[in-house]
């Protein structure tokens, strides 16, 4: 975190330039493959600063071999951009999933209402048939059937 605070203004400019690039090159149809979306462009101009002017040799000797601050910063920026793209994709997947669940819930609510109506109809029919049967048993003839209708 301290390295980000002490980064030069040119690093911030490079970061803003790097963040602006994917937005300008986005495809409208949305049919990009994952590999196309996750590609991170190089810094504008293709130049990578190998050393910052304010560094002294004692500080650079304490770092791992080959780890130049500008390269680290470039890698960090690329990682941030990949993470941002990945997070946006995750949000879009979640939104699509929620929309799908809401549609499924509406369908199930309609189906449930239809089934409840059918249950009520069948319960009424069962009650009527039991009444008819009861009348037939009490009268011992089909007269109960004529009265029920």
C-alpha positions as CSV (number, residue, x, y, z in Angstrom):
1,X,0.0,0.0,0.0
2,X,2.9,2.3,0.7
3,X,4.2,1.9,-2.8
4,X,0.9,3.1,-4.2
5,X,1.1,6.2,-2.1
6,X,4.6,7.1,-3.2
7,X,4.0,6.4,-6.9
8,X,4.8,9.2,-9.2
9,X,2.2,11.3,-11.0
10,X,3.1,9.5,-14.2
11,X,2.1,6.2,-12.7
12,X,-1.3,7.6,-11.9
13,X,-1.6,8.9,-15.5
14,X,-0.6,5.5,-16.8
15,X,-3.2,3.9,-14.5
16,X,-5.9,6.2,-15.7
17,X,-4.8,5.6,-19.3
18,X,-4.9,1.8,-18.8
19,X,-8.3,1.9,-17.1
20,X,-9.7,4.0,-20.0
21,X,-8.5,1.6,-22.8
22,X,-10.9,-1.3,-22.3
23,X,-13.9,1.0,-22.3
24,X,-13.0,2.5,-25.6
25,X,-12.5,-0.9,-27.2
26,X,-15.5,-2.7,-25.8
27,X,-17.6,-4.6,-28.4
28,X,-21.2,-3.6,-28.6
29,X,-22.7,-7.1,-29.3
30,X,-21.4,-8.6,-26.0
31,X,-20.1,-11.8,-27.7
32,X,-16.5,-11.5,-26.5
33,X,-14.9,-14.7,-25.3
34,X,-13.5,-14.9,-21.8
35,X,-10.0,-14.7,-23.1
36,X,-10.8,-11.6,-25.1
37,X,-12.4,-9.9,-22.1
38,X,-9.6,-10.8,-19.7
39,X,-6.8,-9.5,-22.1
40,X,-5.1,-6.6,-20.5
41,X,-3.5,-4.1,-22.8
42,X,0.0,-2.9,-22.4
43,X,0.7,0.6,-21.2
44,X,0.1,3.2,-23.9
45,X,3.1,3.8,-26.0
46,X,4.4,0.3,-25.2
47,X,7.1,1.9,-23.0
48,X,7.8,0.5,-19.6
49,X,10.0,2.6,-17.3
50,X,12.7,0.3,-15.9
51,X,13.7,2.5,-13.0
52,X,12.2,5.5,-11.3
53,X,14.6,8.5,-11.1
54,X,14.3,9.0,-7.4
55,X,15.6,5.5,-6.5
56,X,19.0,5.1,-5.0
57,X,21.2,2.0,-5.5
58,X,21.1,0.9,-1.9
59,X,17.3,0.6,-2.0
60,X,17.3,-1.3,-5.3
61,X,19.9,-3.8,-4.0
62,X,17.5,-4.9,-1.2
63,X,14.8,-5.9,-3.7
64,X,14.6,-9.2,-5.4
65,X,16.6,-9.5,-8.5
66,X,14.6,-8.4,-11.6
67,X,11.8,-6.8,-9.7
68,X,11.7,-3.3,-11.0
69,X,9.2,-1.0,-9.3
70,X,7.7,0.1,-12.7
71,X,7.3,-3.5,-13.7
72,X,5.6,-4.3,-10.3
73,X,3.3,-1.3,-10.8
74,X,2.5,-2.4,-14.3
75,X,1.7,-5.9,-13.1
76,X,-0.4,-4.5,-10.3
77,X,-2.4,-2.3,-12.7
78,X,-3.0,-5.3,-15.0
79,X,-4.1,-7.4,-12.0
80,X,-6.5,-4.6,-10.9
81,X,-7.9,-4.4,-14.4
82,X,-8.4,-8.1,-14.6
83,X,-10.0,-8.1,-11.2
84,X,-12.4,-5.2,-12.2
85,X,-13.4,-7.1,-15.4
86,X,-13.9,-10.3,-13.4
87,X,-16.0,-8.5,-10.8
88,X,-18.2,-7.0,-13.5
89,X,-18.7,-10.4,-15.1
90,X,-19.7,-11.9,-11.7
91,X,-22.2,-9.1,-11.2
92,X,-23.7,-9.7,-14.6
93,X,-24.0,-13.4,-14.0
94,X,-25.6,-12.8,-10.6
95,X,-28.1,-10.4,-12.2
96,X,-29.0,-12.9,-14.9
97,X,-29.4,-15.6,-12.3
98,X,-31.7,-13.4,-10.2
99,X,-33.8,-12.5,-13.2
100,X,-34.1,-16.2,-14.0
101,X,-35.1,-17.0,-10.5
102,X,-37.8,-14.2,-10.4
103,X,-39.3,-15.5,-13.7
104,X,-39.3,-19.1,-12.3
105,X,-41.0,-17.8,-9.1
106,X,-43.7,-16.1,-11.1
107,X,-44.4,-19.3,-13.1
108,X,-44.5,-21.3,-9.9
109,X,-46.9,-18.9,-8.2
110,X,-49.3,-19.1,-11.2
111,X,-49.1,-22.9,-11.2
112,X,-49.8,-22.9,-7.5
113,X,-52.8,-20.7,-7.9
114,X,-54.2,-23.0,-10.7
115,X,-53.6,-26.1,-8.5
116,X,-55.3,-24.4,-5.5
117,X,-58.3,-23.6,-7.6
118,X,-58.5,-27.2,-8.8
119,X,-58.2,-28.5,-5.3
120,X,-61.2,-26.3,-4.2
121,X,-63.2,-27.5,-7.2
122,X,-62.5,-31.1,-6.4
123,X,-63.3,-30.7,-2.7
124,X,-66.7,-29.2,-3.6
125,X,-67.4,-32.0,-6.0
126,X,-66.4,-34.6,-3.4
127,X,-68.7,-32.9,-0.8
128,X,-71.6,-33.0,-3.3
129,X,-71.0,-36.7,-4.2
130,X,-70.9,-37.6,-0.5
131,X,-74.2,-35.8,0.0
132,X,-75.8,-37.7,-2.8
133,X,-74.4,-41.0,-1.5
134,X,-75.8,-40.2,2.0
135,X,-79.2,-39.3,0.5
136,X,-79.3,-42.6,-1.4
137,X,-78.4,-44.6,1.6
138,X,-81.0,-42.9,3.7
139,X,-83.8,-43.2,1.1
140,X,-82.8,-46.6,-0.2
141,X,-83.8,-45.5,-3.7
142,X,-82.8,-43.2,-6.6
143,X,-85.2,-40.6,-5.3
144,X,-82.3,-39.1,-3.3
145,X,-80.4,-38.7,-6.5
146,X,-83.3,-36.7,-8.1
147,X,-83.6,-34.5,-5.0
148,X,-79.8,-33.7,-5.0
149,X,-79.9,-32.5,-8.5
